Amino acid sequence: GLARLVPGVVGDQQSVAEESFSAGLLDFPHYTRPPEFRGMRVPAVLLSGHHEAIRLWRRKEQLRRTRRRRPDLLERATLSDEDRRLLEEIEREEV
């Protein structure tokens, strides 16, 4: 936990900066191989190799998961314009 925040413990500090708990939101879903397991498929975007699309998918799922499970965290979070746009998309999708 906290040791990851000490400079030098984690090789790539960007990894720490992008972790959900440092942003005050729940984490996005993580997938491993194979691309299909027991009838569940990894979202195609994660297999696409398109880094920006993957980044947006992860952020959207992070916001979706936080909205469903811990909406109180969203109330305290500092959200970007992009985050607010993604939350609007989520709200439209879940109607």
N, C-alpha and C positions, 0 to 999 in steps of 0.2 A: 503494500500500500504506500505508505508515506516515503519509504526509501526511494521510490521511483521519482520523487520530486527533488531529490538531492542531485545537484549537478554532477555529472560524471558516472552516476549509477546506471543510467540508460544511455547507450551509445548515441542514439538519435533523439535529441530533445524534442524534435517535431512530433515524434510518436507520443510523447507525454502530453504535448500541447493539444493533440487531436483526440485524446481519450475523453470519453463522455463524462466521467466523474469530475474532470477538471473544468468542464463547461457547465456543470450543474444540471445536466440532462441524463436520462438513462441511455444506455448503449444501444447501438443498432444491432440487428441480428447478424450473427457470424455463421458462415458456411464453410464446410471443408469438402473434400472429395469423398465419394464420387459425385458427379453432378446430379444424380438422381439416387434417392435412398428411400425404400419403402413407399414408393409412389409420390414422394415429395421431391420437387425439383428446385435446384438453385435458380434464383431469378436470372433471366437471360442477360440482363445488364451487367451482372457480375462476371459473366463469362466473355463479355464483349471486348474487353481490353481498352475501352474508352474511359480514360481516367476521370474526366470531368463528369460524365454521366454516372459513373460509380460513386464519385464524391457526392453528387446531388442525391442519388438514391439513398446512400448511407445517412445523410443529414435528414432527409425526409422521413426515413424509417426511425431515426432517433427521435425526431419530433413526434411522430405518430405514437411510438411506444410510450414516450413520456406523457403525452396527452391522455392516453388510455389508462395508464397505470398510476401516474403521479402528476395530475394536472396542477397541483400546488407548486411543483418545481417550475412549470412554465410561467406561472405568475411572477416568480422571482427572477427568472432568467433574463439576461440581456440578449434580446433577439435582434438580429439584423433584418434589413428589408427583405432579403432573400428568405430568411426563416419565416417571416410573416406571410410571404407569398406562398411558401410551401405549406404552411398551416392552413391557409385558405383553400389550397388544392385538396388537402386531406379532408377538410370539412365537407367540401363538395363531393368527394368520393365516398364518404361514409354516411351520406344522407339516404 
